[in-house]
Amino acid sequence: MRSLFYLKIILISILFFSLNVYAQKENVNTQNNSNKIDKNWQKENANVQNKINLNQNQMPIFSVNIANGENQDDFVPALKVLAILTLLTFGPAILLLMSSFTRILIVLSFLRQALGTPTMPPNQILIALSLFLTYFVMSPTITKIYDSAIVPYMQKDITTQQALDVGQKPLHDFMMLQVKTDDLKLFYQMSKLDRPSTKEDVPMRILVPSFVISELKTAFQIGFLVYLPFIVIDMIVSSVLMAMGMMMLPPTVVSLPLKLILFVVVDGWSLLAGSLIKSFN
């Protein structure tokens, strides 16, 4: 019995010693791995810092200096830059409100709703088509502005103020051809200004809102005419389905293909685009 007891003690001692040795090896391996990770992290950090320093050395220096006000000519370039930035800021508003873009986009949107396809063509296609049709309609006006204002200004034949005055005249003439007299009277009455003797004397602050309202009226009138044939198709399809007792079938399921085939047969895109372009006098 004593020999068996001593044998158990020896086996337990050997097992405990083996576990201690294994634990020490694991601690050594863990410490070595942590040291390797620290060294790799330090190397990566050094590489990133070197790249940052290199990029900082290669970046160009940009500075803005403000004059002390002793020479007024020092402020002229800054004012020109400010004017250009302001013009770029109001660029979308000029495009939307002082050109044919408003009428064209609204009519195309009415067409899409009348067809019963609220997502086809997509908004991107409608806006792109409206932009190119606007460019086509406004090409004579843009050419006049470029020839009479931009080219002389780039050649330094006229000043900035003269270029603005000359450049707005073709745009003024275009809007005067489209604006309705009643809308001009409305804004003159609200502003309490004297009525001008000629069309050239109408200020832009009166002409622009009058032109926008006139464009909205014209676009809604054209949209009503676009809606009429498609409404007739919807009414006929609904009446036929009710007469046949097919009240569970949605009328749009039948009317949509008929609208599409009718629009394609009559070459609706060409008719609508041509009518829109001709509507701008």
PADO-276916 format. One record per residue (C-alpha): x, y, z. Coordinates in Angstrom, 1 decimal, m for minus. Each point is the difference from the previous one (the first is absolute). Example, Ala and Ser with C-alpha at 12.3 -4.5 7.8 and 13.67 -1.06 7.14 Angstrom:
REM PADO-276916
> east	north	up
> 12.3	m4.5	7.8;
> 1.4	3.4	m0.7;
//
This chain:
REM PADO-276916
> east	north	up
> 0.0	0.0	0.0;
> 2.8	2.4	0.9;
> 1.7	m0.7	m3.4;
> m3.3	0.8	m1.8;
> m0.3	3.2	2.0;
> 3.5	1.1	m0.8;
> m0.6	m0.9	m3.7;
> m3.0	2.3	m0.1;
> 1.9	2.8	1.6;
> 2.8	m0.4	m2.6;
> m2.5	0.1	m2.9;
> m1.8	3.1	1.4;
> 3.4	1.7	0.4;
> 1.0	m0.8	m3.6;
> m3.3	1.2	m1.3;
> 0.2	3.3	1.9;
> 3.5	0.5	m1.2;
> m1.0	m0.6	m3.6;
> m2.9	2.5	0.3;
> 2.4	2.7	1.4;
> 2.4	m0.5	m2.8;
> m2.8	0.2	m2.6;
> m1.3	3.2	1.6;
> 3.4	1.6	0.0;
> 0.4	m0.8	m3.7;
> m3.4	1.5	m0.8;
> 1.0	3.2	1.8;
> 3.2	0.3	m1.9;
> m1.8	m0.5	m3.3;
> m2.6	2.5	0.9;
> 2.6	2.6	1.0;
> 1.9	m0.6	m3.3;
> m3.2	0.4	m2.0;
> m0.8	3.2	1.7;
> 3.5	1.3	m0.6;
> m0.3	m0.8	m3.7;
> m3.4	1.8	m0.2;
> 1.4	3.0	1.7;
> 3.0	0.1	m2.4;
> m2.3	m0.4	m3.0;
> m2.3	2.8	1.3;
> 2.9	2.3	0.5;
> 1.3	m0.7	m3.5;
> m3.5	0.7	m1.5;
> m0.3	3.2	2.0;
> 3.4	1.2	m1.2;
> m0.9	m0.8	m3.6;
> m3.3	1.9	0.2;
> 1.7	3.0	1.7;
> 2.6	0.1	m2.8;
> m2.7	0.0	m2.7;
> m1.9	2.8	1.8;
> 3.2	2.1	0.2;
> 0.8	m0.7	m3.6;
> m3.5	1.1	m1.1;
> 0.2	3.1	2.1;
> 3.2	0.9	m1.7;
> m1.5	m0.5	m3.4;
> m3.2	1.9	0.5;
> m0.1	3.5	m1.5;
> m0.5	3.0	2.2;
> m3.2	1.9	m0.5;
> m0.4	3.3	1.8;
> m2.5	2.9	m0.2;
> 1.3	3.5	0.8;
> m2.3	2.9	0.8;
> 1.3	3.4	m0.8;
> 0.2	2.8	2.6;
> m2.3	2.2	m2.1;
> 2.7	2.5	m1.0;
> m0.5	m0.8	m3.7;
> m3.5	m0.7	m1.2;
> 1.3	m1.9	m3.1;
> 1.0	m2.8	2.4;
> m3.6	m0.8	0.6;
> m1.1	m0.3	m3.6;
> 1.2	m3.6	m0.6;
> m1.7	m1.1	3.2;
> m3.2	1.7	m0.9;
> 0.1	m1.7	m3.4;
> 0.4	m3.4	1.6;
> m2.9	0.8	2.3;
> m2.2	1.0	m2.9;
> 0.9	m3.2	m1.9;
> m0.8	m2.2	3.1;
> m3.3	1.9	0.5;
> m0.9	m0.6	m3.7;
> 0.8	m3.7	0.3;
> m2.2	m0.2	3.1;
> m2.9	1.5	m1.8;
> 0.7	m2.0	m3.1;
> m2.7	m2.6	0.6;
> m2.6	2.7	0.8;
> 0.9	1.8	m3.2;
> m0.4	m3.3	m1.9;
> m3.3	m0.8	1.6;
> m1.7	3.4	0.0;
> 1.4	2.0	m2.9;
> m0.1	m2.6	m2.8;
> m2.4	m2.5	m1.6;
> 1.0	m2.8	2.4;
> m3.0	0.5	2.3;
> m2.7	m0.4	m2.8;
> 1.7	m3.0	m1.6;
> 0.6	m1.9	3.2;
> m3.6	0.5	1.3;
> m1.5	m1.1	m3.3;
> 2.1	m3.1	m0.1;
> m1.0	m0.8	3.6;
> m3.7	0.4	m1.0;
> 0.5	m2.4	m2.9;
> 1.5	m2.6	2.3;
> m3.0	0.3	2.4;
> m2.5	m0.1	m2.9;
> 1.5	m3.2	m1.3;
> m0.4	m1.6	3.4;
> 3.7	m0.8	0.4;
> 1.2	2.2	2.9;
> 3.5	m1.5	0.0;
> 0.6	m0.4	m3.8;
> 1.8	1.8	m1.4;
> 2.1	0.6	3.1;
> 0.6	3.5	1.4;
> 3.6	m0.1	m1.3;
> m1.2	m0.5	m3.5;
> m2.6	2.7	0.2;
> 2.4	2.6	1.4;
> 2.7	m0.9	m2.5;
> m2.5	0.3	m2.9;
> m1.3	3.3	1.4;
> 3.6	1.3	0.2;
> 0.8	m0.8	m3.6;
> m3.3	1.4	m1.2;
> 0.6	3.1	2.1;
> 3.5	0.4	m1.6;
> m1.6	m0.3	m3.5;
> m2.6	2.6	0.8;
> 2.4	2.4	1.7;
> 2.8	m0.4	m2.6;
> m0.7	3.3	m1.8;
> m0.1	1.8	3.3;
> 3.2	m1.6	1.3;
> 1.7	0.8	m3.3;
> m1.0	3.7	0.3;
> 1.3	0.1	3.6;
> 3.3	m1.6	m0.9;
> 0.6	2.3	m3.0;
> m1.1	3.3	1.5;
> 1.2	m0.4	3.6;
> 2.4	m2.9	0.7;
> 2.3	0.5	m3.0;
> 0.5	3.7	0.4;
> 0.5	m0.4	3.8;
> 2.6	m2.7	m0.6;
> 1.8	2.3	m2.4;
> m0.2	2.8	2.6;
> m2.0	2.2	m2.3;
> m2.7	0.6	2.6;
> m0.2	0.1	3.8;
> m1.7	m2.6	2.2;
> m3.1	2.3	0.6;
> m0.3	0.6	m3.8;
> 0.2	m3.8	m0.6;
> m2.8	m0.6	2.5;
> m2.2	2.7	m1.6;
> 0.6	m1.2	m3.5;
> m0.2	m3.7	0.9;
> m3.4	0.3	1.7;
> m1.6	1.7	m3.0;
> m0.5	m3.2	m2.2;
> m1.4	m1.8	3.1;
> m2.2	2.9	0.7;
> m1.3	m0.1	m3.6;
> m0.7	m3.7	0.1;
> m2.0	0.3	3.2;
> m2.0	3.0	m1.3;
> m1.1	m2.1	m3.0;
> m1.4	m2.7	2.3;
> m1.4	2.0	2.9;
> m3.7	0.8	0.2;
> m1.2	3.6	0.4;
> m2.3	m0.8	2.9;
> 2.9	m1.4	2.0;
> 2.1	3.1	m0.6;
> m3.0	2.2	1.1;
> m0.4	m2.1	3.2;
> 3.6	0.5	1.1;
> 0.0	3.7	m1.0;
> m3.1	0.5	2.1;
> 1.5	m1.7	3.1;
> 3.3	1.9	m0.4;
> m1.8	3.3	m0.5;
> 2.4	1.0	m2.8;
> m0.8	2.1	m3.0;
> m0.6	m2.0	m3.2;
> 2.8	0.3	m2.5;
> m0.4	1.5	m3.4;
> 1.9	m2.8	m1.8;
> 0.7	m3.7	0.6;
> 3.7	0.7	0.4;
> m0.8	2.1	3.1;
> m1.5	m2.9	1.9;
> 2.4	m0.9	2.9;
> 1.1	m3.5	0.6;
> m1.5	m0.1	3.5;
> m3.4	0.4	m1.6;
> 0.6	m2.0	m3.1;
> 1.4	m3.2	1.6;
> m2.9	m0.9	2.4;
> m2.5	1.0	m2.8;
> 1.8	m2.3	m2.4;
> 0.0	m2.9	2.5;
> m3.8	0.3	0.6;
> m0.6	0.3	m3.7;
> 2.0	m3.2	m0.7;
> m1.9	m1.9	2.7;
> m3.3	1.1	m1.5;
> 1.1	m1.1	m3.5;
> 1.4	m3.3	1.2;
> m3.3	m0.8	1.8;
> m2.0	0.9	m3.2;
> 2.2	m2.3	m2.1;
> m0.2	m2.7	2.7;
> m3.8	0.1	m0.2;
> 0.0	m0.5	m3.7;
> 2.4	m2.9	0.4;
> m2.3	m1.6	2.6;
> m3.1	0.1	m2.1;
> 0.5	m3.0	m2.4;
> 1.2	m2.2	2.8;
> m3.0	0.8	2.2;
> m2.2	m0.9	m2.9;
> 1.7	m3.4	m0.2;
> m0.4	m0.6	3.7;
> m3.7	0.8	m0.2;
> m0.6	m2.3	m3.0;
> 1.9	m2.8	1.7;
> m1.9	0.4	3.3;
> m3.4	0.1	m1.8;
> 0.8	m3.2	m2.1;
> 1.2	m1.9	3.1;
> m3.1	0.9	2.0;
> m2.3	m0.9	m3.0;
> 1.7	m3.4	m0.1;
> m0.3	m0.5	3.7;
> 3.7	m0.1	0.6;
> 0.0	2.3	2.9;
> 2.7	m1.8	1.8;
> 2.6	0.7	m2.7;
> 1.7	3.4	0.5;
> m0.5	2.3	m3.0;
> 3.6	1.1	0.1;
> 1.1	m3.6	m0.9;
> m1.8	0.3	m3.3;
> 0.3	3.8	m0.7;
> 3.8	0.2	0.5;
> 0.9	m2.2	m3.0;
> m2.5	1.9	m2.1;
> 1.5	3.4	1.1;
> 3.5	m1.2	m0.9;
> m0.9	m1.3	m3.4;
> m2.0	3.1	m0.8;
> 2.9	2.3	1.0;
> 2.4	m2.1	m2.0;
> m2.2	m0.1	m3.1;
> m0.5	3.7	m0.2;
> 3.7	0.7	0.7;
> m0.8	1.7	3.2;
> 3.6	0.9	1.0;
> 0.6	1.9	m3.2;
> m3.4	1.7	0.1;
> 0.5	1.1	3.6;
> 3.6	1.2	m0.4;
> m0.9	1.9	m3.2;
> m3.0	1.6	1.6;
> 2.0	1.1	3.1;
> 2.7	1.5	m2.2;
> m2.5	1.8	m2.2;
> m1.8	1.4	3.1;
> 3.0	2.3	0.7;
> m0.8	2.4	m2.8;
//
